[in-house]
Amino acid sequence: MFDIGFWELAMLALVALLVVGPERLPRLARTLGFWLGRGRRVLRNLKDELDREVRAQDIQKAAQAGMHNPLGEVMDEAADSLRVIKQDTEKMMADAESRFEGKKKKKKKKKKAPPASSD
């Protein structure tokens, strides 16, 4: 942001030492660091809030423009697939039950048939 090199910082520190004095310089540095940190946090929060607002507006515009919702499409496709799987499973169960019932009836018929007489 600022093009300040090592020698510029050293000169600034020397001037601050001469103006403020060695007793108050650590306190000044601590206070300055505190306020710079607070300013950075405020700017970062402001930037984050603006980014959220821009994203919210983009989403709102997309919804108003009738853009498709890819997540909704995936959910619909998954629901359709599950419906097909359910129908296939029910059909297989019905087929299995009918076969089972058919075998059961054949066994009953064999048991009820009179034995062949051997006279």
Buried (B, 14 or more C-beta within 10 A) or exposed (E): EEEEEEEEEEEEEEEBEEEBEEEEBEEBEEEEEEEEEEEEEEEEEEEEEEEEEEEEEEEEEEEEEEEEEEEEEEEEEEEEEEEEEEEEEEEEEEEEEEEEEEEEEEEEEEEEEEEEEEE
